[in-house]
């Protein structure tokens, strides 16, 4: 049982590292400090951050489930999580090129802007694509 507890802690650590990397990536892609926007009550910032974290958590769940538990799947779970972070960032940058104006600026408007919903939809879609590739 002790071995299982260590594995749970290791997978949790990898999962938390992927979630924090995803949050930091989103912080880099958006103007200002994302955490400050969230704490100031910006609904778009909250929507983007929550969707990114949920999406990456979904990717991690699939990565752990389909690569198998145990020490042998830990590195694969970390790699697939990193792929999810990068894929979401690339999707964000491509969408930013396709939509007039700066997507991140509009997504963080004081009033919830449709750009935030579009970005949230992109994050969920990218996560589903990565998850499907793991099956």
VOTIVO-52022 format. One record per atom (N, C-alpha, C): x, y negated, z; residue in one letter; residue number from 1. Coordinates in nm, 4 decimals, m for minus. Atoms other than C-alpha are relative to their C-alpha. Layout:
BEGIN
- X, Y, Z, A, NUM
...
//
This chain:
BEGIN
- 0.0821, 0.1190, 0.0000, X, 1
- 0.0000, 0.0000, 0.0000, X, 1
- 0.0872, m0.1264, 0.0000, X, 1
- m0.0893, 0.1166, m0.0058, X, 2
- 0.2857, m0.2388, 0.0774, X, 2
- 0.0492, m0.0370, m0.1401, X, 2
- m0.0446, 0.0229, 0.1381, X, 3
- 0.4092, m0.1974, m0.2810, X, 3
- m0.1086, m0.0708, m0.0803, X, 3
- 0.1124, 0.0634, 0.0706, X, 4
- 0.0641, m0.2908, m0.4138, X, 4
- m0.0162, m0.1456, 0.0416, X, 4
- 0.0108, 0.1377, m0.0494, X, 5
- 0.0530, m0.6012, m0.1955, X, 5
- 0.1104, m0.0859, m0.0623, X, 5
- m0.1095, 0.0744, 0.0643, X, 6
- 0.3928, m0.7094, m0.3317, X, 6
- m0.0316, m0.0280, m0.1472, X, 6
- 0.0360, 0.0203, 0.1405, X, 7
- 0.2666, m0.6597, m0.6871, X, 7
- m0.1093, m0.1057, m0.0140, X, 7
- 0.1058, 0.1021, 0.0023, X, 8
- m0.0468, m0.8646, m0.6150, X, 8
- 0.0611, m0.1389, 0.0196, X, 8
- m0.0652, 0.1287, m0.0240, X, 9
- 0.1704, m1.1428, m0.4760, X, 9
- 0.0824, m0.0442, m0.1201, X, 9
- m0.0800, 0.0331, 0.1178, X, 10
- 0.4006, m1.1266, m0.7784, X, 10
- m0.0882, m0.0467, m0.1151, X, 10
- 0.0914, 0.0402, 0.1072, X, 11
- 0.1130, m1.1423, m1.0278, X, 11
- m0.0671, m0.1333, 0.0309, X, 11
- 0.0583, 0.1284, m0.0395, X, 12
- m0.0460, m1.4243, m0.8305, X, 12
- 0.0999, m0.1127, m0.0214, X, 12
- m0.1037, 0.1008, 0.0226, X, 13
- 0.2824, m1.6139, m0.8419, X, 13
- 0.0158, m0.0330, m0.1470, X, 13
- m0.0091, 0.0232, 0.1449, X, 14
- 0.3086, m1.5676, m1.2187, X, 14
- m0.1220, m0.0770, m0.0477, X, 14
- 0.1227, 0.0680, 0.0407, X, 15
- m0.0535, m1.6714, m1.2608, X, 15
- m0.0010, m0.1463, 0.0409, X, 15
- m0.0053, 0.1390, m0.0469, X, 16
- m0.0090, m1.9841, m1.0512, X, 16
- 0.1027, m0.0809, m0.0791, X, 16
- m0.1018, 0.0698, 0.0794, X, 17
- 0.3079, m2.0733, m1.2427, X, 17
- m0.0548, m0.0349, m0.1388, X, 17
- 0.0596, 0.0276, 0.1317, X, 18
- 0.1194, m2.0433, m1.5738, X, 18
- m0.1040, m0.1112, 0.0110, X, 18
- 0.1003, 0.1050, m0.0176, X, 19
- m0.1683, m2.2563, m1.4420, X, 19
- 0.0656, m0.1367, 0.0188, X, 19
- m0.0682, 0.1277, m0.0223, X, 20
- 0.0697, m2.5266, m1.3208, X, 20
- 0.0710, m0.0472, m0.1270, X, 20
- m0.0636, 0.0371, 0.1273, X, 21
- 0.2629, m2.5180, m1.6501, X, 21
- m0.1034, m0.0561, m0.0964, X, 21
- 0.1070, 0.0502, 0.0861, X, 22
- m0.0662, m2.5636, m1.8360, X, 22
- m0.0465, m0.1381, 0.0411, X, 22
- 0.0397, 0.1321, m0.0493, X, 23
- m0.1648, m2.8560, m1.6147, X, 23
- 0.1058, m0.1038, m0.0357, X, 23
- m0.1086, 0.0939, 0.0336, X, 24
- 0.1764, m3.0187, m1.6649, X, 24
- 0.0053, m0.0285, m0.1493, X, 24
- 0.0019, 0.0206, 0.1456, X, 25
- 0.1544, m2.9658, m2.0415, X, 25
- m0.1119, m0.0973, m0.0374, X, 25
- 0.1118, 0.0902, 0.0259, X, 26
- m0.1864, m3.1358, m2.0461, X, 26
- 0.0327, m0.1410, 0.0492, X, 26
- m0.0413, 0.1293, m0.0532, X, 27
- m0.0428, m3.4154, m1.8324, X, 27
- 0.0930, m0.0710, m0.0978, X, 27
- m0.0917, 0.0575, 0.0978, X, 28
- 0.2310, m3.4689, m2.0928, X, 28
- m0.0761, m0.0468, m0.1247, X, 28
- 0.0732, 0.0308, 0.1228, X, 29
- m0.0211, m3.4724, m2.3797, X, 29
- m0.1014, m0.1129, 0.0156, X, 29
- 0.0992, 0.1048, m0.0237, X, 30
- m0.2532, m3.7264, m2.2180, X, 30
- 0.0688, m0.1246, 0.0561, X, 30
- m0.0625, 0.1235, m0.0502, X, 31
- m0.1801, m4.0924, m2.1390, X, 31
- m0.0153, m0.0141, 0.1513, X, 31
- 0.0038, 0.0189, m0.1448, X, 32
- m0.0995, m4.1827, m1.7799, X, 32
- 0.0210, 0.1312, 0.0730, X, 32
- m0.0122, m0.1205, m0.0827, X, 33
- m0.0956, m3.9328, m1.4973, X, 33
- m0.1369, 0.0652, 0.0104, X, 33
- 0.1272, m0.0708, 0.0005, X, 34
- m0.3698, m3.6738, m1.5330, X, 34
- m0.0574, 0.0115, 0.1406, X, 34
- 0.0457, m0.0110, m0.1379, X, 35
- m0.3881, m3.6211, m1.1575, X, 35
- m0.0618, m0.1291, 0.0515, X, 35
- 0.0556, 0.1287, m0.0416, X, 36
- m0.4465, m3.9925, m1.1019, X, 36
- m0.1357, m0.0230, m0.0642, X, 36
- 0.1292, 0.0143, 0.0681, X, 37
- m0.7240, m3.9974, m1.3633, X, 37
- m0.1070, 0.0831, 0.0714, X, 37
- 0.0952, m0.0884, m0.0675, X, 38
- m0.8910, m3.7049, m1.1879, X, 38
- m0.0407, m0.0590, 0.1344, X, 38
- 0.0294, 0.0520, m0.1337, X, 39
- m0.8642, m3.8597, m0.8418, X, 39
- m0.0719, m0.1342, m0.0035, X, 39
- 0.0744, 0.1250, 0.0160, X, 40
- m1.0019, m4.1904, m0.9741, X, 40
- m0.1412, 0.0247, m0.0509, X, 40
- 0.1361, m0.0332, 0.0389, X, 41
- m1.3146, m4.0040, m1.0812, X, 41
- m0.0262, 0.0022, m0.1496, X, 41
- 0.0177, m0.0023, 0.1445, X, 42
- m1.2519, m3.9886, m1.4552, X, 42
- m0.0593, 0.1349, m0.0415, X, 42
- 0.0644, m0.1275, 0.0325, X, 43
- m1.5000, m3.7261, m1.5830, X, 43
- 0.0682, 0.0756, m0.1140, X, 43
- m0.0700, m0.0664, 0.1104, X, 44
- m1.3076, m3.6561, m1.9048, X, 44
- 0.1251, 0.0713, 0.0478, X, 44
- m0.1212, m0.0625, m0.0550, X, 45
- m0.9879, m3.5862, m1.7122, X, 45
- m0.0352, 0.1251, 0.0783, X, 45
- 0.0440, m0.1171, m0.0757, X, 46
- m1.1736, m3.3516, m1.4804, X, 46
- m0.0430, 0.1137, m0.0909, X, 46
- 0.0452, m0.1021, 0.0946, X, 47
- m1.3347, m3.1700, m1.7725, X, 47
- 0.1184, 0.0656, m0.0703, X, 47
- m0.1163, m0.0558, 0.0694, X, 48
- m1.0040, m3.1287, m1.9588, X, 48
- 0.0831, 0.0891, 0.0919, X, 48
- m0.0818, m0.0780, m0.0929, X, 49
- m0.8139, m3.0088, m1.6533, X, 49
- m0.0704, 0.1295, 0.0398, X, 49
- 0.0736, m0.1200, m0.0405, X, 50
- m1.0864, m2.7680, m1.5417, X, 50
- m0.0056, 0.1019, m0.1136, X, 50
- 0.0079, m0.0914, 0.1142, X, 51
- m1.1223, m2.6222, m1.8911, X, 51
- 0.1356, 0.0630, m0.0282, X, 51
- m0.1345, m0.0545, 0.0226, X, 52
- m0.7464, m2.5831, m1.9324, X, 52
- 0.0330, 0.1064, 0.1030, X, 52
- m0.0303, m0.0963, m0.1054, X, 53
- m0.7123, m2.4079, m1.5970, X, 53
- m0.0851, 0.1264, m0.0146, X, 53
- 0.0856, m0.1164, 0.0195, X, 54
- m1.0113, m2.1817, m1.6601, X, 54
- 0.0475, 0.0835, m0.1187, X, 54
- m0.0452, m0.0694, 0.1210, X, 55
- m0.8848, m2.0957, m2.0093, X, 55
- 0.1281, 0.0787, 0.0256, X, 55
- m0.1254, m0.0690, m0.0294, X, 56
- m0.5372, m2.0091, m1.8855, X, 56
- m0.0214, 0.1129, 0.1001, X, 56
- 0.0337, m0.1084, m0.0913, X, 57
- m0.6832, m1.8065, m1.6001, X, 57
- m0.0605, 0.1186, m0.0740, X, 57
- 0.0587, m0.1059, 0.0829, X, 58
- m0.8839, m1.6115, m1.8563, X, 58
- 0.1083, 0.0757, m0.0766, X, 58
- m0.1121, m0.0636, 0.0708, X, 59
- m0.5699, m1.5461, m2.0596, X, 59
- 0.0793, 0.0890, 0.0952, X, 59
- m0.0752, m0.0794, m0.0967, X, 60
- m0.3894, m1.4272, m1.7465, X, 60
- m0.0765, 0.1266, 0.0388, X, 60
- 0.0792, m0.1176, m0.0342, X, 61
- m0.6759, m1.1944, m1.6588, X, 61
- 0.0138, 0.1065, m0.1093, X, 61
- m0.0139, m0.0945, 0.1102, X, 62
- m0.6646, m1.0354, m2.0035, X, 62
- 0.1413, 0.0564, m0.0068, X, 62
- m0.1390, m0.0457, 0.0068, X, 63
- m0.2853, m1.0179, m1.9957, X, 63
- 0.0271, 0.1068, 0.1057, X, 63
- m0.0227, m0.0982, m0.1072, X, 64
- m0.2834, m0.8350, m1.6632, X, 64
- m0.0815, 0.1258, m0.0260, X, 64
- 0.0872, m0.1150, 0.0200, X, 65
- m0.5763, m0.6097, m1.7500, X, 65
- 0.0496, 0.0897, m0.1131, X, 65
- m0.0357, m0.0797, 0.1167, X, 66
- m0.4485, m0.4992, m2.0905, X, 66
- 0.1472, 0.0416, m0.0060, X, 66
- m0.1390, m0.0457, m0.0027, X, 67
- m0.0769, m0.4736, m2.0136, X, 67
- 0.0224, 0.0983, 0.1130, X, 67
- m0.0113, m0.0951, m0.1104, X, 68
- m0.1411, m0.2685, m1.7047, X, 68
- 0.0612, m0.0647, 0.1218, X, 68
- m0.0555, 0.0518, m0.1254, X, 69
- m0.0738, m0.3421, m1.3447, X, 69
- 0.1337, 0.0677, 0.0262, X, 69
- m0.1303, m0.0565, m0.0327, X, 70
- 0.2522, m0.2549, m1.1797, X, 70
- 0.1107, m0.0947, m0.0421, X, 70
- m0.1134, 0.0879, 0.0276, X, 71
- 0.5949, m0.4051, m1.2063, X, 71
- 0.0297, m0.0117, m0.1488, X, 71
- m0.0363, 0.0005, 0.1423, X, 72
- 0.6306, m0.3145, m1.5742, X, 72
- m0.0792, m0.1028, m0.0806, X, 72
- 0.0804, 0.0956, 0.0754, X, 73
- 0.3518, m0.5522, m1.6840, X, 73
- 0.0201, m0.1441, 0.0412, X, 73
- m0.0162, 0.1348, m0.0539, X, 74
- 0.4659, m0.8544, m1.4852, X, 74
- 0.0636, m0.0947, m0.1011, X, 74
- m0.0664, 0.0869, 0.0983, X, 75
- 0.7018, m0.9924, m1.7505, X, 75
- m0.0913, m0.0277, m0.1190, X, 75
- 0.0922, 0.0211, 0.1114, X, 76
- 0.4396, m0.9407, m2.0228, X, 76
- m0.1091, m0.0995, 0.0373, X, 76
- 0.1011, 0.0955, m0.0458, X, 77
- 0.1803, m1.1281, m1.8186, X, 77
- 0.0558, m0.1424, m0.0029, X, 77
- m0.0631, 0.1326, 0.0035, X, 78
- 0.4241, m1.4193, m1.7861, X, 78
- 0.0168, m0.0488, m0.1438, X, 78
- m0.0198, 0.0388, 0.1405, X, 79
- 0.5027, m1.4175, m2.1592, X, 79
- m0.1327, m0.0383, m0.0639, X, 79
- 0.1301, 0.0314, 0.0599, X, 80
- 0.1361, m1.4063, m2.2622, X, 80
- m0.0580, m0.1284, 0.0584, X, 80
- 0.0424, 0.1262, m0.0587, X, 81
- 0.0612, m1.6869, m2.0184, X, 81
- 0.0707, m0.1179, m0.0643, X, 81
- m0.0759, 0.1064, 0.0671, X, 82
- 0.3381, m1.8972, m2.1729, X, 82
- m0.0504, m0.0209, m0.1422, X, 82
- 0.0574, 0.0112, 0.1347, X, 83
- 0.1979, m1.8191, m2.5181, X, 83
- m0.1304, m0.0792, 0.0055, X, 83
- 0.1247, 0.0744, m0.0158, X, 84
- m0.1392, m1.9470, m2.3957, X, 84
- 0.0222, m0.1482, 0.0202, X, 84
- m0.0311, 0.1416, m0.0243, X, 85
- 0.0114, m2.2728, m2.2694, X, 85
- 0.0439, m0.0668, m0.1302, X, 85
- m0.0508, 0.0570, 0.1251, X, 86
- 0.1963, m2.3322, m2.5964, X, 86
- m0.1108, m0.0063, m0.1056, X, 86
- 0.1076, m0.0024, 0.0991, X, 87
- m0.1027, m2.2314, m2.8112, X, 87
- m0.1008, m0.1111, 0.0265, X, 87
- 0.0926, 0.1091, m0.0309, X, 88
- m0.3287, m2.4750, m2.6284, X, 88
- 0.0605, m0.1362, m0.0344, X, 88
- m0.0657, 0.1270, 0.0332, X, 89
- m0.0750, m2.7550, m2.6693, X, 89
- 0.0038, m0.0217, m0.1507, X, 89
- m0.0051, 0.0117, 0.1465, X, 90
- m0.0326, m2.6851, m3.0412, X, 90
- m0.1391, m0.0297, m0.0549, X, 90
- 0.1367, 0.0267, 0.0429, X, 91
- m0.4095, m2.6725, m3.0872, X, 91
- m0.0407, m0.1437, 0.0280, X, 91
- 0.0293, 0.1391, m0.0370, X, 92
- m0.4430, m3.0048, m2.9062, X, 92
- 0.0657, m0.0967, m0.0983, X, 92
- m0.0727, 0.0895, 0.0908, X, 93
- m0.1774, m3.1673, m3.1262, X, 93
- m0.0569, 0.0048, m0.1413, X, 93
- 0.0594, m0.0112, 0.1338, X, 94
- m0.3325, m3.0338, m3.4487, X, 94
- m0.1351, m0.0712, m0.0034, X, 94
- 0.1294, 0.0671, m0.0062, X, 95
- m0.6793, m3.1516, m3.3447, X, 95
- 0.0179, m0.1509, 0.0050, X, 95
- m0.0286, 0.1435, m0.0075, X, 96
- m0.5299, m3.4912, m3.2613, X, 96
- 0.0323, m0.0571, m0.1376, X, 96
- m0.0302, 0.0450, 0.1365, X, 97
- m0.4033, m3.5145, m3.6206, X, 97
- m0.1253, m0.0064, m0.0873, X, 97
- 0.1199, m0.0095, 0.0826, X, 98
- m0.7444, m3.4262, m3.7636, X, 98
- m0.1075, m0.1024, 0.0351, X, 98
- 0.1025, 0.0927, m0.0465, X, 99
- m0.9534, m3.6693, m3.5593, X, 99
- 0.0568, m0.1419, m0.0017, X, 99
- m0.0488, 0.1388, 0.0014, X, 100
- m0.9245, m4.0460, m3.6178, X, 100
- 0.0221, m0.0526, 0.1424, X, 100
- m0.0321, 0.0537, m0.1316, X, 101
- m0.7698, m4.2348, m3.3277, X, 101
- 0.0812, 0.0995, 0.0801, X, 101
- m0.0754, m0.0892, m0.0889, X, 102
- m0.5868, m4.0803, m3.0357, X, 102
- m0.0992, 0.0799, 0.0836, X, 102
- 0.0928, m0.0900, m0.0675, X, 103
- m0.7804, m3.7816, m2.9064, X, 103
- 0.0110, m0.0121, 0.1514, X, 103
- m0.0201, 0.0026, m0.1451, X, 104
- m0.6296, m3.7946, m2.5586, X, 104
- m0.0521, m0.1295, 0.0616, X, 104
- 0.0468, 0.1280, m0.0522, X, 105
- m0.7098, m4.1631, m2.5140, X, 105
- m0.1513, m0.0013, 0.0096, X, 105
- 0.1468, m0.0036, m0.0012, X, 106
- m1.0741, m4.1139, m2.6077, X, 106
- m0.0523, 0.1012, 0.1016, X, 106
- 0.0444, m0.1034, m0.0935, X, 107
- m1.1018, m3.7966, m2.4001, X, 107
- 0.0065, m0.0481, 0.1446, X, 107
- m0.0140, 0.0508, m0.1367, X, 108
- m0.9981, m3.9964, m2.0926, X, 108
- m0.0692, m0.1344, 0.0205, X, 108
- 0.0787, 0.1221, m0.0203, X, 109
- m1.2413, m4.2866, m2.1398, X, 109
- m0.0685, 0.0043, 0.1357, X, 109
- 0.0678, 0.0078, m0.1300, X, 110
- m1.4070, m4.4074, m1.8197, X, 110
- m0.1353, 0.0710, m0.0050, X, 110
- 0.1261, m0.0701, 0.0203, X, 111
- m1.7389, m4.2818, m1.9578, X, 111
- 0.0306, 0.1273, m0.0777, X, 111
- m0.0275, m0.1279, 0.0657, X, 112
- m1.7452, m3.9170, m2.0651, X, 112
- m0.0219, m0.0124, m0.1505, X, 112
- m0.0010, 0.0169, 0.1461, X, 113
- m1.6608, m3.9278, m2.4368, X, 113
- m0.0116, 0.1372, m0.0663, X, 113
- 0.0075, m0.1283, 0.0707, X, 114
- m1.7445, m3.6545, m2.6901, X, 114
- 0.1368, 0.0632, m0.0272, X, 114
- m0.1340, m0.0547, 0.0225, X, 115
- m1.3694, m3.6169, m2.7472, X, 115
- 0.0417, 0.0938, 0.1121, X, 115
- m0.0322, m0.0889, m0.1125, X, 116
- m1.3418, m3.4614, m2.4016, X, 116
- m0.0667, 0.1359, m0.0202, X, 116
- 0.0706, m0.1263, 0.0248, X, 117
- m1.6027, m3.1993, m2.4935, X, 117
- 0.0652, 0.0777, m0.1140, X, 117
- m0.0660, m0.0659, 0.1137, X, 118
- m1.4309, m3.1274, m2.8255, X, 118
- 0.1313, 0.0627, 0.0462, X, 118
- m0.1268, m0.0518, m0.0512, X, 119
- m1.0971, m3.0852, m2.6494, X, 119
- m0.0243, 0.1209, 0.0911, X, 119
- 0.0337, m0.1129, m0.0867, X, 120
- m1.2565, m2.8595, m2.3877, X, 120
- m0.0390, 0.1219, m0.0833, X, 120
- 0.0375, m0.1098, 0.0887, X, 121
- m1.4101, m2.6505, m2.6653, X, 121
- 0.1204, 0.0620, m0.0677, X, 121
- m0.1229, m0.0498, 0.0618, X, 122
- m1.0725, m2.6218, m2.8343, X, 122
- 0.0776, 0.0876, 0.0981, X, 122
- m0.0749, m0.0766, m0.0996, X, 123
- m0.9074, m2.5027, m2.5125, X, 123
- m0.0639, 0.1369, 0.0235, X, 123
- 0.0687, m0.1280, m0.0187, X, 124
- m1.1713, m2.2343, m2.4590, X, 124
- 0.0155, 0.0895, m0.1230, X, 124
- m0.0131, m0.0784, 0.1237, X, 125
- m1.1525, m2.1252, m2.8241, X, 125
- 0.1390, 0.0589, m0.0144, X, 125
- m0.1379, m0.0503, 0.0066, X, 126
- m0.7748, m2.0951, m2.8170, X, 126
- 0.0192, 0.1127, 0.1011, X, 126
- m0.0120, m0.1055, m0.1010, X, 127
- m0.7993, m1.8939, m2.4956, X, 127
- m0.0659, 0.1287, m0.0477, X, 127
- 0.0690, m0.1196, 0.0486, X, 128
- m1.0504, m1.6561, m2.6527, X, 128
- 0.0788, 0.0681, m0.1111, X, 128
- m0.0821, m0.0577, 0.1071, X, 129
- m0.8248, m1.6091, m2.9550, X, 129
- 0.1187, 0.0765, 0.0601, X, 129
- m0.1128, m0.0677, m0.0649, X, 130
- m0.5251, m1.5272, m2.7339, X, 130
- m0.0494, 0.1255, 0.0715, X, 130
- 0.0542, m0.1168, m0.0712, X, 131
- m0.7420, m1.2950, m2.5212, X, 131
- m0.0331, 0.1120, m0.0983, X, 131
- 0.0371, m0.1020, 0.0976, X, 132
- m0.8751, m1.1140, m2.8280, X, 132
- 0.1246, 0.0678, m0.0576, X, 132
- m0.1224, m0.0582, 0.0551, X, 133
- m0.5199, m1.0634, m2.9546, X, 133
- 0.0636, 0.0995, 0.0974, X, 133
- m0.0550, m0.0911, m0.1002, X, 134
- m0.4395, m0.8793, m2.6308, X, 134
- m0.0746, 0.1332, 0.0060, X, 134
- 0.0801, m0.1231, m0.0090, X, 135
- m0.7099, m0.6157, m2.6780, X, 135
- 0.0409, 0.1009, m0.1042, X, 135
//
